[in-house]
Amino acid sequence: MSLRKRTWTYMVGDPEIDCKLVVGSVDNIVAHATIMESGDDPEAVIHGRPLGDDNRRVSVYYAIDEKAKVPFPVEDEIVTGKHAMGSWVAWPKDLIILPNEKPGVDKVSKKKRKRSELAVQMEEANVTLAELAPNLSGPYEMLCTAFKDGRELSSNIEPEVFGYICSSYITRNDVVVIATMEKVTGNLIASYQRYLYSKLKAYRMVDMVAFVHPSQIGAVGCGTGTQRTENIAKRLATAKPGQVFMLPYNSGDHWTLTVVDPDNDTVYFMDPVTRRIPCGDWENCKRGMPFQPSDKECGYYVMRYMREIIEDKDTSRFVTKWDKRGSCKYTREYLDEVRNAWADFAVKKYVKEP
């Protein structure tokens, strides 16, 4: 199989601006997003196309109208507001409402105003990191104050982590999400993988476990199915003897974990909620595997799965061991261990090192 190179653009150190996105008219607000300062660069490329003079690059963090069509669809992957959540998309400047601008009367129906508790806090109560910080402690408070200049927090990721050199970043929204235990973003998963890589180094296990970046394989905004397959094939081609690969996958609104063992030609599928196997050739891990109690913990469960497999230090037998441990549940304390480890690492890697 011929492998095509893929170019990924990461926004590093750009001031964030909260905004509202509209479609059709200024009173039809369909999403909330952030704009990066470099979003004004007409030469910037997004999903393979130049941004142009009349558009801006935005990151959608909440869709009011999930069925609203985006101005510039990305094939059949990013077509609606729901698809755009968590992704970078181009949006016409005249359809972006900035904080100081006053749109017409918001006529979006009450039904379309269904929001998570976090979204309500962020919009109606105008919760800021500065206001959130006093209610937090330790690393979370430090992360809140680190955004006083309005910039993202960024850090370089070594090529050994994902197989290529890249930059990682976390936004204000990422910190609010993990501090309030809302659904995790790809940024959070990728930075947690970087944390786990530091554990692999400490355990002298870097030749035993490797990672695939979520942005290389996700269902939304990560290329065509062929491109995603090629990304995986290219990464697996670097496998060392006995090495397994961890692939956190987001289907659009749900996280699962796939563990690939190239030497034994085996794929393990770990779904925190459905217990289903997407392909008959895959091994389903279900006995001894905790399952999420509601619809928002999937990302934290996937992070915990990766951590436990690594801490077991015998990746060749993790399925057998999980089968034998019987019924198992993750308490809030188990998930807090994951969240707190991420926060401690984020302070060290994204706040103190730069």
MOTA-V414778 format. One record per backbone hydrogen bond with DSSP energy under -1.0 kcal/mol. NH is the residue of the N-H (numbers start at 0). CO is the residue of the C=O. E is the energy in kcal/mol with one decimal. If there is no record, write none. Layout:
nh->NH co->CO e->E
nh->NH co->CO e->E
This chain:
nh->15 co->149 e->-2.8
nh->16 co->34 e->-1.6
nh->18 co->32 e->-2.6
nh->19 co->96 e->-2.3
nh->20 co->30 e->-2.8
nh->21 co->94 e->-2.7
nh->22 co->27 e->-1.7
nh->24 co->22 e->-1.5
nh->27 co->24 e->-1.8
nh->29 co->20 e->-2.9
nh->30 co->20 e->-1.4
nh->31 co->61 e->-3.1
nh->32 co->18 e->-2.2
nh->33 co->58 e->-1.8
nh->34 co->16 e->-2.5
nh->36 co->14 e->-1.1
nh->38 co->35 e->-2.5
nh->39 co->36 e->-1.5
nh->40 co->37 e->-1.9
nh->43 co->40 e->-1.6
nh->45 co->48 e->-2.9
nh->48 co->45 e->-1.5
nh->50 co->43 e->-3.1
nh->51 co->41 e->-1.9
nh->55 co->90 e->-2.5
nh->57 co->88 e->-2.8
nh->58 co->33 e->-2.6
nh->59 co->86 e->-1.4
nh->60 co->31 e->-1.8
nh->61 co->31 e->-1.6
nh->63 co->29 e->-1.5
nh->64 co->29 e->-1.9
nh->67 co->64 e->-1.3
nh->69 co->78 e->-2.4
nh->73 co->77 e->-2.2
nh->76 co->73 e->-2.5
nh->77 co->73 e->-1.4
nh->80 co->67 e->-1.6
nh->81 co->65 e->-2.1
nh->83 co->79 e->-1.6
nh->85 co->59 e->-3.3
nh->86 co->83 e->-2.4
nh->88 co->57 e->-2.4
nh->90 co->55 e->-2.2
nh->92 co->53 e->-2.8
nh->94 co->91 e->-1.8
nh->95 co->92 e->-1.5
nh->96 co->19 e->-3.2
nh->100 co->97 e->-1.8
nh->106 co->26 e->-1.4
nh->112 co->109 e->-1.2
nh->119 co->115 e->-2.1
nh->120 co->116 e->-2.0
nh->121 co->117 e->-2.6
nh->122 co->118 e->-2.2
nh->123 co->119 e->-1.7
nh->124 co->119 e->-1.3
nh->126 co->120 e->-2.0
nh->131 co->127 e->-2.0
nh->132 co->128 e->-2.5
nh->134 co->131 e->-1.5
nh->135 co->132 e->-2.2
nh->139 co->136 e->-1.3
nh->141 co->137 e->-1.6
nh->142 co->138 e->-2.4
nh->143 co->139 e->-2.2
nh->144 co->140 e->-2.1
nh->145 co->141 e->-1.2
nh->146 co->143 e->-1.2
nh->147 co->144 e->-1.4
nh->149 co->146 e->-2.1
nh->152 co->169 e->-2.3
nh->154 co->167 e->-2.6
nh->156 co->165 e->-3.0
nh->160 co->157 e->-1.7
nh->162 co->158 e->-2.1
nh->165 co->156 e->-1.3
nh->167 co->154 e->-3.5
nh->169 co->152 e->-2.4
nh->174 co->170 e->-1.6
nh->175 co->171 e->-2.2
nh->176 co->172 e->-2.7
nh->177 co->173 e->-2.3
nh->178 co->174 e->-2.3
nh->179 co->175 e->-1.9
nh->181 co->176 e->-2.9
nh->188 co->184 e->-1.9
nh->189 co->185 e->-2.7
nh->190 co->186 e->-2.3
nh->191 co->187 e->-1.9
nh->192 co->188 e->-2.1
nh->193 co->189 e->-1.7
nh->194 co->190 e->-1.6
nh->195 co->191 e->-2.5
nh->196 co->192 e->-2.0
nh->197 co->193 e->-1.3
nh->198 co->194 e->-1.3
nh->199 co->195 e->-2.3
nh->200 co->196 e->-2.1
nh->201 co->197 e->-1.9
nh->202 co->198 e->-2.4
nh->204 co->199 e->-3.3
nh->207 co->204 e->-2.3
nh->208 co->204 e->-1.4
nh->209 co->243 e->-2.2
nh->211 co->245 e->-2.0
nh->215 co->212 e->-2.0
nh->216 co->213 e->-1.3
nh->217 co->213 e->-1.7
nh->218 co->249 e->-2.5
nh->227 co->223 e->-2.6
nh->228 co->224 e->-2.2
nh->229 co->225 e->-2.2
nh->230 co->226 e->-2.3
nh->231 co->227 e->-2.0
nh->232 co->228 e->-2.6
nh->233 co->229 e->-2.6
nh->234 co->230 e->-1.8
nh->235 co->231 e->-2.8
nh->236 co->232 e->-1.5
nh->237 co->234 e->-1.6
nh->238 co->235 e->-1.8
nh->242 co->239 e->-2.4
nh->243 co->207 e->-2.5
nh->244 co->259 e->-2.5
nh->245 co->209 e->-2.4
nh->246 co->257 e->-3.0
nh->248 co->255 e->-2.8
nh->250 co->253 e->-2.3
nh->255 co->248 e->-2.2
nh->256 co->269 e->-2.7
nh->257 co->246 e->-1.7
nh->258 co->267 e->-2.6
nh->259 co->244 e->-2.6
nh->260 co->265 e->-3.2
nh->265 co->260 e->-2.1
nh->267 co->258 e->-3.2
nh->268 co->282 e->-2.9
nh->269 co->256 e->-3.0
nh->281 co->278 e->-1.9
nh->282 co->266 e->-3.5
nh->284 co->268 e->-2.2
nh->288 co->285 e->-1.7
nh->291 co->271 e->-2.3
nh->300 co->296 e->-2.3
nh->301 co->297 e->-2.4
nh->302 co->298 e->-2.1
nh->303 co->299 e->-2.2
nh->304 co->300 e->-2.9
nh->305 co->301 e->-2.2
nh->306 co->302 e->-2.0
nh->307 co->303 e->-2.6
nh->308 co->304 e->-2.3
nh->309 co->305 e->-2.0
nh->310 co->306 e->-2.8
nh->311 co->307 e->-1.5
nh->312 co->309 e->-1.1
nh->316 co->313 e->-1.7
nh->320 co->316 e->-2.3
nh->321 co->317 e->-2.4
nh->322 co->318 e->-2.3
nh->323 co->319 e->-1.4
nh->334 co->330 e->-1.6
nh->335 co->331 e->-2.5
nh->336 co->332 e->-1.7
nh->337 co->333 e->-1.0
nh->338 co->334 e->-2.3
nh->339 co->335 e->-3.1
nh->340 co->336 e->-1.9
nh->341 co->337 e->-2.2
nh->342 co->338 e->-2.4
nh->343 co->339 e->-2.7
nh->344 co->340 e->-2.2
nh->345 co->341 e->-3.0
nh->346 co->342 e->-2.2
nh->347 co->343 e->-1.9
nh->348 co->344 e->-3.3
nh->349 co->345 e->-2.8
nh->350 co->346 e->-1.0
nh->351 co->346 e->-2.6
nh->352 co->347 e->-1.4
